[in-house]
C-alpha cells in the first residue's frame, strides 16, 4: 500500500511539474511571438517612412531637373532644333541612368545581402550541410 501511495504522489508531482513547464513554455512562446510582431510593425513603419522620404526626394529631383532644363533652354542662344536634339539626348541619358539605378536597387542578391537574409539563411542551413558532408 505504501508503494502505491508513493507512486501516486510521485505521479501527481510529475504531472504538476509538467503542467507548470507547459504553462511556462506557452508564456515564453507568447513573448517571442509578441517580439516578432513588434519587430514586424517596426519594420513596416520604417519601410513606410522610407517610401515617403524617397517619394519626396524623387519629387525634388524631378522639379530640380525640370527647372534646370527650362532655364538652360531659355538661356542658350541656339536654334530650336538644336535645343530639341539636346533635350532628346538628355532625356535618353536620364532614362538610361534611371534604368540602371532601378536595376541595381531592385536586384534580389543586393536585397538579400543588405537585409542580412543571406547570412541568416546561411546560418540556418550551414551546420546541417557541414555535418552531412564531414
N, C-alpha and C positions, 0 to 999 in steps of 0.2 A: 504494500500500500504506500509506503514511504517513497518507493521508486516511482510510482505513478504520479504522486504529488509533486516530486522534484521535476519530473519530466514536464508536467503541466505548467509549473512555474517557469521553467526554462523556456518552454514554448511560448508562454504569454509574454515573457521578457523579449524574446526574439521578435515576436510579432509587433510589440510596441516599438522596439528599436528600428525595425524595418519600416514601420509606419512613419516614424519621425524622419528617417532618411528619405523616404518618398516625399514627404512634405518639404524638406529642405531642398531636395533636388528640383522639385517643381518651382520653388521660390527662386532658386538660382537661375533656372531656365527662364522664368518670367523677367528677371532682372536683365539677363542677357538679351532677351527679345526686345525689351524696352530700350536698351542701349543701342541695338541695331536700328530700331525705329527712329530714335533721336538722331542717329548718325545719318540716316536716310533723309530726314526732314532738313537737317543742316546742309546736306549736300544739295538737295533740291533748291533750298533758299539761295545758296551760293551760286548755283547754276542760273537761277532766275536773275539775280543781281548782275552776274557776269554778262548774260544776254542783253540786259538793259544797257549796261555800260558799252558793250560792243555796238549796239544799235546807235547810241549817242555818238560814239567815235566815228562810225561809218557815215552817219549823217553829217558830222562836221567835216569829214574828209571830202565828201561829195560836194557840199556847199563851197568849201575852200577851193576845190579844183574847178568848179563852175565859175566862181568869181575870178579866179586867176586867168582862166581861158577867155572869159569875156573881156577882161582888162587887156590881155595880151593881143587879142584880135582887134580891139579898138585902137590900140596904140601902134600896131605895126603898119608901116606905110606901104604894104604890099597890095597886090590886086586881090579881088575877092576869090579868084580861082586858086591862087597860091595859098591864101588863108584856108580855103576849103580842103586842099590837099594836106596841109599841115594838120588840120583838125581830124581828118581821117587817119593819118598816121599816129597822132597822139591817142585817138580813140582805140585803134588796134593795139597800141603798146599797153594802154591801161587794161584792155581786155585780157591780153596775154599775162600781164603781171597779176591780175585778179585771179585768172585760172590757175596759175602756178601757186599762188598763196592759198587758194581754196583746196587745191590738191594736197598740198603739204599739211594744211590744218585738218583735213578730213582723213588722213592716212591712218588706217587701223593700227599699224605697227607703232606709229608715233603715239597714238592714244593709249595703247597697251603699256608702253614704256613710261609715259608721263604720269599715268594714273597709278602705277605700281602694280597693276593687274598681272603683268608678266612675271614679276618677282613672286607674287602671291601664288600664281599657278605653278611656277617652278618649285616653290617650297611644298606645295600640296602634292605634286606628283614626283618630285625629285627623289626623296628617300626610297619610295617603292621601286623605282627603276633601278637605283643603285643596289638595293637588296636582292632584286631578282636576277641581276646580271653578275653580281660579285659575290 
